[in-house]
Amino acid sequence: MKRVSLLLAGVLILSACQQDKNEEAAETENAGNTVHENEEQERSPDPDFTLNLYTMKDQEVVSVSELAEESGGSYHYEPVHRTLEMALKGQQFKLIYGVPVLERNGLYLDTDQVKLVLDEEEEETPYLPLSFLDYGLEANVKQEEQTVSVYTDAEAVEAFASPDDTFDLHSKSVEDMIEYLSFLDYPIKGAQVSTVESHLPGAPRDYRNGYHEGIDWYDWTTEAVINTETPVYGMAEGTVVRVDHDYEEYSSPEVRDEELSITYELGFTPEYLLDRLRGQQVWVQYDNGVMNRFAHLFDIPEELKLGARINAETIIGYVGNSGTSGAVNDDGSELHLHHDLLIYGDYFWEPFSLEETTEIIQAIWG
């Protein structure tokens, strides 16, 4: 009897120990779940804002008006020029319809993934692809079926703020501008910049009711042989932010003339059309906000890629006449290099008279 009692007591003790272990395991599991939930909450903060998703032209897009409202920003869309300007999270953005380049704080980004999207039925209502949230705002996103939650990083936003808020283009003297642009080499070896007025920035362009934005290099004014085999060089160290490998010329003179008729109706050249008239292009972003827009190219080396780092010895293309009447008429005329120089999104020559502009470019490339 005594032995039975001892065995029974042992069983009860073992059962009690097992129960204690089970309770401890349950408590540990519950504690673990609580920690996991807390970690999930820490890893999944509330989004800065949430946007509706729309499908347009076989891609998911967000409404610019909703983006501006939800983020506390603002925007202006100009339907004639088809340009979009936005102020979001303390940053300035600009896009032109049909132009595969995003401008942020006066600098041009090396991506072709952000393009302005217009509703075919309501062209005055702009949209942006989801890629803008990544490349433009550098935000993290969580996509649901019909919405997207946006998480912005304050440190990232501050990092891509304008690199030189003190830069004032209109305070620059002629001497200042010569020094500012003096790092740029010649775009065509052995050529000297033209001083013919029609080849300079600000010259009238009656055929499209506008004015000339850049510098033209023709063979008869630059003392160099210029043809479709003439290489165009990168002029300095920089990053390729646009490269038109897939450029398609106007299909006929009539199609080009039809687009030009818009300029006669308006009395000026809309920005989206002006880009089309520049033909095949390569854009290069340099330091200190300087950007070079090479236009009317005949061809571009296959190895030149978007985002590539180049220098003054890099061939970025060959002289051509793309976008001009000479190209659509196929008569070999209008062969020349055109290039525009901008500083933080503005033409370098804006503060200067034609005489002062001539002095600047002669000092650098004369």
RODO-2510 file (C-alpha; in nm, 4 decimals, decimal comma):
residues 366
     n   res          X          Y          Z
     1     m     0,0000     0,0000     0,0000
     2     k     0,2838     0,2331     0,0869
     3     r     0,4476     0,1567    -0,2529
     4     v     0,1262     0,2411    -0,4379
     5     s     0,1041     0,5712    -0,2561
     6     l     0,4601     0,6593    -0,3504
     7     l     0,3968     0,5771    -0,7182
     8     l     0,0799     0,7859    -0,7196
     9     a     0,2644     1,0795    -0,5647
    10     g     0,5338     1,0543    -0,8325
    11     v     0,2766     1,0590    -1,1094
    12     l     0,1115     1,3676    -0,9628
    13     i     0,4481     1,5445    -0,9346
    14     l     0,5366     1,4646    -1,2976
    15     s     0,1945     1,5846    -1,4145
    16     a     0,2351     1,9095    -1,2251
    17     c     0,5808     1,9654    -1,3771
    18     q     0,4501     1,8985    -1,7286
    19     q     0,1638     2,1434    -1,6733
    20     d     0,4097     2,4097    -1,5557
    21     k     0,6194     2,3530    -1,8679
    22     n     0,3129     2,3791    -2,0923
    23     e     0,2077     2,7003    -1,9220
    24     e     0,5595     2,8422    -1,9594
    25     a     0,5664     2,7463    -2,3289
    26     a     0,2280     2,9084    -2,3837
    27     e     0,3433     3,2242    -2,2098
    28     t     0,6619     3,2264    -2,4185
    29     e     0,4624     3,1761    -2,7381
    30     n     0,2207     3,4537    -2,6442
    31     a     0,5111     3,6820    -2,5603
    32     g     0,6718     3,5936    -2,8918
    33     n     0,3519     3,6728    -3,0771
    34     t     0,3273     4,0065    -2,8991
    35     v     0,6871     4,0944    -2,9914
    36     h     0,6224     3,9860    -3,3519
    37     e     0,3097     4,2025    -3,3691
    38     n     0,4996     4,4979    -3,2256
    39     e     0,7783     4,4451    -3,4770
    40     e     0,5220     4,4300    -3,7577
    41     q     0,3718     4,7572    -3,6357
    42     e     0,7174     4,9141    -3,6229
    43     r     0,7999     4,7891    -3,9728
    44     s     0,4620     4,8968    -4,1127
    45     p     0,4039     5,2590    -4,0107
    46     d     0,1114     5,4536    -4,1432
    47     p     0,1726     5,5723    -4,5007
    48     d     0,2293     5,9401    -4,5676
    49     f    -0,0627     5,9247    -4,8081
    50     t    -0,2617     5,6834    -5,0207
    51     l    -0,3546     5,7258    -5,3870
    52     n    -0,6081     5,5643    -5,6165
    53     l    -0,4736     5,3575    -5,9040
    54     y    -0,5991     5,3954    -6,2593
    55     t    -0,5215     5,2008    -6,5744
    56     m    -0,4393     5,4085    -6,8789
    57     k    -0,2622     5,3068    -7,1988
    58     d    -0,1928     4,9615    -7,0530
    59     q    -0,0136     5,0937    -6,7467
    60     e    -0,1063     5,1775    -6,3890
    61     v    -0,1028     5,5489    -6,3182
    62     v    -0,1906     5,7977    -6,0462
    63     s    -0,3759     6,1252    -6,0821
    64     v    -0,1528     6,4333    -6,0542
    65     s    -0,4295     6,6317    -5,8877
    66     e    -0,4781     6,3597    -5,6248
    67     l    -0,1021     6,3323    -5,5741
    68     a    -0,0712     6,7064    -5,5147
    69     e    -0,3706     6,7176    -5,2811
    70     e    -0,2775     6,4136    -5,0723
    71     s     0,0905     6,5104    -5,0387
    72     g     0,0197     6,8747    -4,9573
    73     g     0,1830     6,9929    -5,2792
    74     s     0,0701     7,1820    -5,5867
    75     y     0,0896     7,1546    -5,9639
    76     h     0,0322     7,3461    -6,2853
    77     y    -0,0452     7,1779    -6,6139
    78     e    -0,0208     7,3909    -6,9302
    79     p    -0,2338     7,2192    -7,1980
    80     v    -0,0987     7,4184    -7,4924
    81     h     0,2652     7,3412    -7,4174
    82     r     0,1678     7,0066    -7,2572
    83     t     0,4017     7,0762    -6,9686
    84     l     0,3586     6,9734    -6,6070
    85     e     0,5229     7,1506    -6,3142
    86     m     0,4839     7,0205    -5,9594
    87     a     0,5916     7,1257    -5,6118
    88     l     0,5909     6,8134    -5,3929
    89     k     0,7603     6,7570    -5,0580
    90     g     0,9707     7,0691    -5,1027
    91     q     1,0950     6,9586    -5,4469
    92     q     1,0277     7,1021    -5,7933
    93     f     0,9506     6,8707    -6,0847
    94     k     0,8910     6,9292    -6,4542
    95     l     0,7800     6,7016    -6,7379
    96     i     0,6951     6,7633    -7,1032
    97     y     0,4577     6,5348    -7,2886
    98     g     0,6484     6,3010    -7,5187
    99     v     0,9856     6,3820    -7,3611
   100     p     1,1387     6,0854    -7,1722
   101     v     1,3229     6,2980    -6,9164
   102     l     1,2285     6,3954    -6,5606
   103     e     1,3602     6,7269    -6,4290
   104     r     1,3973     6,7593    -6,0508
   105     n     1,5201     7,0802    -5,8918
   106     g     1,6730     7,1889    -6,2226
   107     l     1,8682     6,8651    -6,2666
   108     y     1,7801     6,5989    -6,5232
   109     l     1,7600     6,2383    -6,4055
   110     d     1,9010     5,9416    -6,5937
   111     t     1,5754     5,7495    -6,6272
   112     d     1,3279     5,7097    -6,9105
   113     q     1,0715     5,5362    -6,6899
   114     v     0,8751     5,8503    -6,5992
   115     k     0,6650     5,9960    -6,8794
   116     l     0,3671     6,2282    -6,8631
   117     v     0,0421     6,0451    -6,9412
   118     l    -0,2649     6,2242    -7,0775
   119     d    -0,6207     6,1001    -7,0911
   120     e    -0,7173     6,0712    -7,4580
   121     e    -1,0664     6,2009    -7,3790
   122     e    -0,9632     6,4670    -7,1278
   123     e    -0,6170     6,5851    -7,2341
   124     e    -0,6126     6,8568    -6,9687
   125     t    -0,6049     6,5907    -6,6948
   126     p    -0,2462     6,4706    -6,6380
   127     y    -0,1412     6,1394    -6,4869
   128     l     0,1913     5,9866    -6,3862
   129     p     0,3139     5,6259    -6,3897
   130     l     0,3860     5,4571    -6,0577
   131     s     0,7554     5,4845    -6,1431
   132     f     0,7414     5,8562    -6,0567
   133     l     0,6927     5,7688    -5,6905
   134     d     1,0148     5,5673    -5,7040
   135     y     1,2411     5,7736    -5,9306
   136     g     1,0967     6,1166    -5,8529
   137     l     1,0036     6,1092    -5,4855
   138     e     1,2285     5,8105    -5,4061
   139     a     0,9428     5,6782    -5,1930
   140     n     0,8578     5,3257    -5,0842
   141     v     0,5188     5,2065    -5,1999
   142     k     0,2793     4,9307    -5,1022
   143     q     0,0453     4,8470    -5,3846
   144     e    -0,2993     4,7079    -5,3263
   145     e    -0,5570     4,6124    -5,5869
   146     q    -0,6899     4,9642    -5,6491
   147     t    -0,4712     5,1857    -5,4303
   148     v    -0,1070     5,2505    -5,3524
   149     s     0,0272     5,3570    -5,0121
   150     v     0,3234     5,5928    -5,0247
   151     y     0,5998     5,6123    -4,7635
   152     t     0,8449     5,8989    -4,8154
   153     d     1,1865     5,9197    -4,6542
   154     a     1,2588     6,2651    -4,5113
   155     e     1,6352     6,2073    -4,5290
   156     a     1,6154     6,0999    -4,8932
   157     v     1,4016     6,4008    -4,9795
   158     e     1,6530     6,6330    -4,8151
   159     a     1,9412     6,4598    -4,9944
   160     f     1,8098     6,5415    -5,3412
   161     a     1,7179     6,9001    -5,2635
   162     s     1,8568     7,1643    -5,4978
   163     p     2,2369     7,1408    -5,4686
   164     d     2,2866     7,5146    -5,4890
   165     d     1,9987     7,7253    -5,3623
   166     t     2,2190     8,0330    -5,3827
   167     f     2,2699     8,0109    -5,7614
   168     d     2,1223     8,3154    -5,9352
   169     l     2,1506     8,3049    -6,3137
   170     h     2,0395     8,6638    -6,3586
   171     s     2,3100     8,7970    -6,1292
   172     k     2,5887     8,6592    -6,3508
   173     s     2,8063     8,8932    -6,5537
   174     v     2,9524     8,8035    -6,8925
   175     e     3,2824     8,7232    -6,7231
   176     d     3,1056     8,5090    -6,4632
   177     m     2,9325     8,3057    -6,7326
   178     i     3,2518     8,2557    -6,9327
   179     e     3,4190     8,1179    -6,6208
   180     y     3,1148     7,9039    -6,5328
   181     l     3,1062     7,7332    -6,8735
   182     s     3,4798     7,7255    -6,9406
   183     f     3,5036     7,3538    -6,8462
   184     l     3,3245     7,2640    -7,1715
   185     d     3,5426     7,1530    -7,4634
   186     y     3,4528     7,1777    -7,8343
   187     p     3,1656     6,9548    -7,9551
   188     i     3,3293     6,9184    -8,3001
   189     k     3,7049     6,8820    -8,3313
   190     g     3,8715     7,1594    -8,5332
   191     a     3,5559     7,3741    -8,5500
   192     q     3,5074     7,7294    -8,4316
   193     v     3,1744     7,8552    -8,3088
   194     s     2,9711     8,0578    -8,5578
   195     t     2,9045     8,4264    -8,5087
   196     v     2,6251     8,4382    -8,7673
   197     e     2,3294     8,5882    -8,5848
   198     s     2,0786     8,3260    -8,7009
   199     h     2,2986     8,0549    -8,5483
   200     l     2,2935     8,2087    -8,2016
   201     p     2,0502     8,1824    -7,9108
   202     g     1,7585     8,4222    -7,9339
   203     a     1,7557     8,4430    -8,3149
   204     p     1,4050     8,4415    -8,4735
   205     r     1,2678     8,1187    -8,6226
   206     d     0,9877     8,2397    -8,8487
   207     y     0,9072     7,8956    -8,9919
   208     r     0,7753     7,7878    -8,6510
   209     n     0,6881     8,1267    -8,5006
   210     g     0,9519     8,0986    -8,2320
   211     y     1,3118     8,1728    -8,1512
   212     h     1,6385     7,9818    -8,1489
   213     e     1,7349     7,8371    -7,8116
   214     g     2,0842     7,7095    -7,8810
   215     i     2,4030     7,7243    -8,0865
   216     d     2,4303     7,5981    -8,4458
   217     w     2,7470     7,4532    -8,5999
   218     y     2,7346     7,4515    -8,9842
   219     d     3,0317     7,3657    -9,2065
   220     w     3,0326     7,7000    -9,3873
   221     t     3,0657     7,9044    -9,0674
   222     t     3,2812     7,6835    -8,8436
   223     e     3,5822     7,6231    -9,0721
   224     a     3,5410     7,2461    -9,0407
   225     v     3,4159     6,9612    -9,2557
   226     i     3,0710     6,8721    -9,1269
   227     n     2,8727     6,5791    -9,2653
   228     t     2,6980     6,2672    -9,1355
   229     e     3,0359     6,1119    -9,0554
   230     t     3,1392     6,4031    -8,8345
   231     p     3,1487     6,2894    -8,4688
   232     v     2,9981     6,4983    -8,1910
   233     y     3,1873     6,4841    -7,8619
   234     g     3,0575     6,4951    -7,5055
   235     m     3,2472     6,8197    -7,4215
   236     a     3,3105     6,7294    -7,0537
   237     e     3,2548     6,4677    -6,7837
   238     g     2,8862     6,4071    -6,7359
   239     t     2,5981     6,1598    -6,7325
   240     v     2,3770     6,0703    -7,0294
   241     v     2,0180     6,1459    -6,9281
   242     r     1,8562     6,0969    -7,2689
   243     v     1,9586     5,8894    -7,5696
   244     d     1,7192     5,8535    -7,8648
   245     h     1,8214     5,5161    -8,0043
   246     d     1,4633     5,4478    -8,1150
   247     y     1,4081     5,7826    -8,2872
   248     e     1,1627     5,7833    -8,5787
   249     e     1,1683     6,0639    -8,8371
   250     y     0,8566     6,2415    -8,9603
   251     s     0,6925     6,0080    -9,2094
   252     s     0,6458     6,2810    -9,4734
   253     p     0,6817     6,6557    -9,5343
   254     e     0,3029     6,6824    -9,5080
   255     v     0,2968     6,5382    -9,1569
   256     r     0,5668     6,7803    -9,0435
   257     d     0,3908     7,0741    -9,2119
   258     e     0,0681     6,9803    -9,0386
   259     e     0,2394     7,0024    -8,7002
   260     l     0,4047     7,3301    -8,7970
   261     s     0,0616     7,4717    -8,8818
   262     i    -0,0109     7,4612    -8,5089
   263     t     0,2596     7,7230    -8,4555
   264     y     0,0941     7,9572    -8,7061
   265     e    -0,2359     7,9275    -8,5232
   266     l    -0,0760     7,9888    -8,1829
   267     g     0,1903     8,2411    -8,2833
   268     f     0,4583     8,0417    -8,0971
   269     t     0,6044     7,6922    -8,0738
   270     p     0,4632     7,4687    -7,7962
   271     e     0,7310     7,2930    -7,5937
   272     y     0,6207     6,9394    -7,6807
   273     l     0,6372     7,0237    -8,0521
   274     l     0,9705     7,1997    -8,0186
   275     d     1,1175     6,8800    -7,8792
   276     r     0,9854     6,6869    -8,1791
   277     l     1,1462     6,9377    -8,4174
   278     r     1,4864     6,8871    -8,2531
   279     g     1,5024     6,5408    -8,4072
   280     q     1,7253     6,2680    -8,2656
   281     q     1,8848     6,3844    -7,9422
   282     v     2,1311     6,3083    -7,6644
   283     w     2,1183     6,5001    -7,3366
   284     v     2,4109     6,5169    -7,0940
   285     q     2,3949     6,6398    -6,7346
   286     y     2,7187     6,7923    -6,6047
   287     d     2,8163     6,9231    -6,2606
   288     n     2,6953     7,2570    -6,1248
   289     g     2,3546     7,2265    -6,2907
   290     v     2,4801     7,2528    -6,6495
   291     m     2,2935     7,0368    -6,9032
   292     n     2,3678     7,0015    -7,2760
   293     r     2,1000     6,9086    -7,5281
   294     f     2,2538     6,7793    -7,8537
   295     a     1,9996     6,7803    -8,1379
   296     h     1,9384     6,6961    -8,5084
   297     l     2,1738     6,3982    -8,4852
   298     f     2,2161     6,1537    -8,7738
   299     d     2,3106     5,8573    -8,5575
   300     i     2,4108     5,7581    -8,2042
   301     p     2,6701     5,4911    -8,1153
   302     e     2,4978     5,1721    -8,0009
   303     e     2,7232     5,1465    -7,6974
   304     l     2,6087     5,4840    -7,5608
   305     k     2,3532     5,3996    -7,2928
   306     l     2,1226     5,5932    -7,0653
   307     g     2,3050     5,6663    -6,7404
   308     a     2,6502     5,6232    -6,8968
   309     r     2,9337     5,8376    -6,7670
   310     i     3,1103     6,0224    -7,0484
   311     n     3,3897     6,2745    -7,0950
   312     a     3,5157     6,5243    -7,3525
   313     e     3,6528     6,2448    -7,5715
   314     t     3,3327     6,0377    -7,5809
   315     i     3,1519     6,0336    -7,9155
   316     i     2,7862     6,0841    -7,8307
   317     g     2,6569     6,0999    -8,1891
   318     y     2,7093     6,2166    -8,5458
   319     v     2,6012     6,5415    -8,7111
   320     g     2,2700     6,5164    -8,8947
   321     n     1,9536     6,6978    -8,9926
   322     s     1,6858     6,4924    -8,8150
   323     g     1,3690     6,6826    -8,7411
   324     t     1,4362     6,9397    -9,0163
   325     s     1,2836     6,9905    -9,3601
   326     g     1,6064     6,8509    -9,5085
   327     a     1,5424     6,5182    -9,3378
   328     v     1,1797     6,4737    -9,4477
   329     n     1,2601     6,5962    -9,8010
   330     d     1,5642     6,3657    -9,8055
   331     d     1,7715     6,6270    -9,9869
   332     g     2,0748     6,6325    -9,7554
   333     s     2,0225     6,9955    -9,6562
   334     e     2,0258     7,1474    -9,3070
   335     l     2,3174     6,9325    -9,1878
   336     h     2,4409     7,0878    -8,8633
   337     l     2,4825     7,0354    -8,4909
   338     h     2,2454     7,2206    -8,2641
   339     h     2,3022     7,2190    -7,8906
   340     d     2,1274     7,3968    -7,6041
   341     l     2,2984     7,4796    -7,2767
   342     l     2,0860     7,5060    -6,9646
   343     i     2,1803     7,5781    -6,6040
   344     y     1,9403     7,4379    -6,3473
   345     g     1,6703     7,4235    -6,6126
   346     d     1,7159     7,7743    -6,7591
   347     y     1,8978     7,8773    -7,0772
   348     f     2,2395     8,0180    -6,9926
   349     w     2,1902     8,3176    -7,2225
   350     e     1,8614     8,4450    -7,0786
   351     p     2,0101     8,7402    -6,8837
   352     f     2,2271     8,8567    -7,1740
   353     s     2,1894     9,0562    -7,4922
   354     l     2,2787     8,8994    -7,8271
   355     e     2,6095     9,0843    -7,8236
   356     e     2,6923     8,9599    -7,4747
   357     t     2,5963     8,6040    -7,5659
   358     t     2,8263     8,6227    -7,8688
   359     e     3,1087     8,7406    -7,6448
   360     i     3,0539     8,4457    -7,4088
   361     i     3,0543     8,1705    -7,6710
   362     q     3,3424     8,3283    -7,8615
   363     a     3,5527     8,3316    -7,5463
   364     i     3,4889     7,9602    -7,4923
   365     w     3,4743     7,8115    -7,8442
   366     g     3,6089     8,0851    -8,0713
***
